[in-house]
């Protein structure tokens, strides 16, 4: 059976990345083979329009297991460690999984006054690969850091059994936490969880032996009151039932709101009251 090519992921530079993924990997079998060439220079050029990427090892810390226990749910956390005297803001944080069929995994865009400096999620890793994280700051400069991870087959791994089948597609939960130890004064943490299979288009139905069409969350917007808190663009590299956890600066609002959209055009909305710290 001829394997279906990976789905086009609806992110910035979508068409370029979809074409690059197909050409570079040549489908699923190639994705599992050892890489002959480093794809990062080409990826960096096309994703970031040939902009200069500065060494971000002193500003960006990436928490990622060297060897993943489960390639379909690999925990990834990014810490931006700007010095206290550095007043620049974070415009965006982009994660690129070099050897994945669709390398551009997720772009987080914090609100101007959000105070977000740490953010985490769970990703699929399809083969041994470097993972690059690029932060764009308010002066337009971009900084890059990388980690290597050993994992394989995450994009085609069968979906986990849904034990809570009565929960509707798109159901969102929002949890609020005190600040983590060592966090910025006055900050808190929050976690958004979305009920969604996030099918990659590379998973086979074990009964029909047909490939399950790609179906994934492609954008999320969060507000703290009327103020933008976080915007997310994502694709097939984000694990089933997406989760995003981050720190933030409370602004005195009484409510959080969220809107999410998947690649089939379905919209999901919810809101939650702010809980006392």
C-alpha positions in Angstrom: 0.0 0.0 0.0 1.3 3.4 -0.9 1.6 5.6 2.1 -0.2 8.9 2.3 2.0 11.9 2.3 2.0 14.0 5.5 -0.8 16.6 5.7 -0.3 20.2 4.9 0.0 22.0 8.2 -1.7 25.4 8.5 1.0 27.5 10.0 2.9 30.5 8.7 5.0 29.5 5.7 2.7 26.5 5.4 3.1 25.7 1.8 6.9 26.1 1.9 7.2 23.7 4.8 4.8 21.1 3.4 6.8 21.0 0.1 10.1 20.9 1.9 8.9 18.0 4.2 7.8 16.0 1.2 11.0 16.6 -0.8 13.4 16.1 2.1 11.8 13.0 3.6 10.2 11.3 0.7 7.4 9.9 2.8 7.2 7.8 5.9 9.9 5.3 5.1 12.5 8.0 4.5 11.4 9.7 7.7 12.6 6.6 9.6 15.9 6.4 7.8 19.1 8.1 9.2 19.4 11.7 7.9 22.1 12.0 5.3 22.2 15.8 5.4 21.5 18.4 8.1 18.1 19.9 7.2 18.4 22.8 9.6 20.1 25.4 7.3 17.4 25.0 4.7 14.6 25.0 7.3 16.0 28.1 9.0 16.3 29.9 5.7 12.8 29.2 4.6 11.0 29.5 8.0 12.7 32.7 9.0 13.3 34.3 5.6 17.1 34.2 5.8 17.1 36.4 8.9 20.2 36.2 11.1 19.7 33.7 14.0 22.0 34.6 16.9 23.3 32.1 19.5 20.6 31.8 22.1 22.2 29.3 24.4 22.5 32.0 27.1 18.9 33.1 26.7 16.9 29.9 25.8 16.9 26.7 27.9 15.1 23.7 26.4 14.0 20.8 28.7 13.6 17.7 26.5 14.5 14.1 27.3 17.6 12.8 25.5 15.8 9.5 25.0 12.0 9.7 24.9 10.0 7.0 26.7 7.1 7.5 24.3 7.8 9.2 21.0 4.1 10.2 20.6 4.1 12.3 23.9 7.5 13.8 24.4 7.5 16.6 27.0 9.0 19.9 25.9 9.6 23.0 28.0 11.2 26.2 26.9 12.5 28.8 29.4 13.5 32.3 28.2 16.0 33.6 30.7 16.4 37.3 29.8 18.5 39.2 32.4 16.5 41.5 34.7 18.0 44.6 33.1 17.0 43.5 29.6 13.6 45.2 29.0 12.9 43.5 25.6 9.7 41.6 25.2 9.1 38.2 23.6 7.2 38.4 20.3 7.2 34.7 19.5 8.8 31.4 20.3 9.0 28.9 17.5 9.7 25.2 17.8 11.1 23.2 14.8 11.5 19.4 15.0 14.0 19.1 12.1 13.3 15.5 11.0 9.6 15.5 11.5 7.4 15.2 8.3 6.1 18.7 9.1 9.1 20.3 10.9 7.4 23.5 12.1 5.7 22.2 15.2 4.4 25.2 17.0 4.7 29.0 17.3 3.7 30.7 20.6 3.1 34.5 20.5 2.8 35.9 24.1 0.7 39.0 24.7 2.7 42.2 25.1 2.1 42.4 28.8 1.7 38.7 29.5 5.0 38.2 31.3 5.3 34.7 29.8 8.9 33.4 30.0 8.3 29.6 30.4 6.0 27.5 28.2 5.6 23.7 27.7 3.7 21.2 25.7 3.9 17.6 24.4 5.2 16.8 20.9 5.5 13.9 18.5 9.0 12.9 17.4 9.2 10.8 14.3 13.0 10.0 14.2 16.3 10.9 15.9 16.5 14.6 15.5 17.6 18.0 16.6 14.9 20.2 18.0 15.5 24.0 17.5 13.7 26.7 19.4 13.9 30.3 18.0 12.8 33.3 20.1 12.0 36.6 18.4 12.4 39.6 20.7 10.8 43.1 20.5 13.9 44.6 18.8 13.5 42.1 15.9 16.5 40.0 16.8 16.1 36.2 16.8 17.9 33.8 19.0 18.2 30.0 18.5 19.0 27.1 20.8 18.9 23.4 20.1 18.6 19.9 21.8 19.0 16.4 20.4 16.4 13.7 21.1 16.3 10.0 20.4 12.8 8.9 19.5 11.1 7.3 16.5 7.6 6.7 15.1 5.8 9.3 17.1 3.9 10.8 14.2 2.4 7.4 13.1 1.9 5.9 16.5 -1.7 4.7 17.0 -3.9 7.1 18.9 -4.3 6.3 22.6 -7.6 4.7 23.6 -10.1 7.4 24.6 -11.3 6.3 28.0 -13.6 9.3 28.4 -15.5 8.9 25.2 -18.4 11.0 26.5 -16.3 14.2 26.5 -17.2 16.2 23.4 -14.6 17.1 20.8 -13.0 20.5 21.6 -13.8 20.5 25.4 -11.3 22.7 27.1 -10.1 22.8 30.7 -8.1 25.6 32.2 -6.2 25.2 35.4 -4.5 27.9 37.5 -1.6 27.4 39.8 0.6 29.5 42.2 3.9 30.6 40.8 6.5 27.9 40.5 9.4 28.1 43.0 11.9 30.6 41.8 9.4 32.2 39.4 9.1 35.9 38.9 7.5 37.8 41.8 3.7 38.2 41.3 3.6 35.6 38.5 1.3 32.6 38.3 1.1 29.5 36.1 -1.8 28.2 34.0 -2.5 25.1 31.9 -4.9 24.8 28.9 -6.0 21.3 27.9 -8.0 20.6 24.8 -9.9 17.4 24.0 -8.9 16.6 20.4 -7.3 13.6 18.7 -4.9 15.7 16.8 -4.6 13.0 14.1 -1.4 13.4 12.1 -2.7 11.8 8.9 0.1 9.1 9.3 -1.9 6.8 11.7 -3.5 3.7 10.4 -6.9 2.4 11.6 -6.1 -1.1 12.7 -9.5 -2.4 11.7 -9.9 -0.9 8.2 -6.1 -0.7 7.4 -6.8 2.8 6.0 -5.0 6.0 7.1 -7.0 8.3 9.4 -7.3 11.8 7.8 -5.3 14.5 9.5 -7.4 16.3 12.0 -5.7 18.7 14.4 -5.9 21.9 16.4 -4.3 24.6 14.2 -4.8 27.8 16.3 -5.6 28.8 19.9 -6.1 32.3 21.4 -6.2 33.1 25.1 -7.2 36.3 26.8 -6.9 37.6 30.3 -9.9 39.8 30.5 -9.8 41.8 27.3 -6.0 41.6 27.1 -4.3 39.1 24.8 -2.4 36.5 26.8 -1.2 33.9 24.3 -1.7 33.0 20.7 -0.7 29.5 19.4 -0.3 28.2 15.9 0.3 24.4 15.8 0.1 21.3 13.6 0.5 17.5 13.5 3.6 17.5 15.7 1.6 18.4 18.8 0.4 15.3 20.7 -3.1 14.0 21.0 -5.2 16.1 23.5 -3.0 19.2 23.3 -1.7 20.7 26.5 0.0 24.0 27.0 1.3 25.2 30.4 2.9 28.6 30.9 3.7 31.2 33.5 2.0 34.7 33.2 1.6 38.0 35.0 -1.9 38.6 36.5 -3.4 41.8 35.3 -6.4 42.0 37.7 -8.9 40.6 35.3 -11.7 38.4 36.6 -12.0 36.0 33.7 -9.9 34.0 31.2 -11.3 33.3 27.7 -10.1 30.9 25.0 -10.9 30.2 21.4 -9.5 27.2 19.4 -9.9 26.2 15.8 -9.0 22.9 14.1 -8.1 22.3 10.4 -11.6 21.3 9.6 -12.8 24.8 10.6 -14.5 23.7 13.9 -14.4 26.5 16.5 -14.3 25.9 20.2 -14.8 28.5 22.9 -14.9 28.7 26.7 -14.1 30.9 29.6 -13.2 30.5 33.3 -13.2 32.8 36.4 -9.8 33.8 37.8 -9.2 31.9 41.0 -7.4 33.4 44.0 -3.7 32.7 44.2 
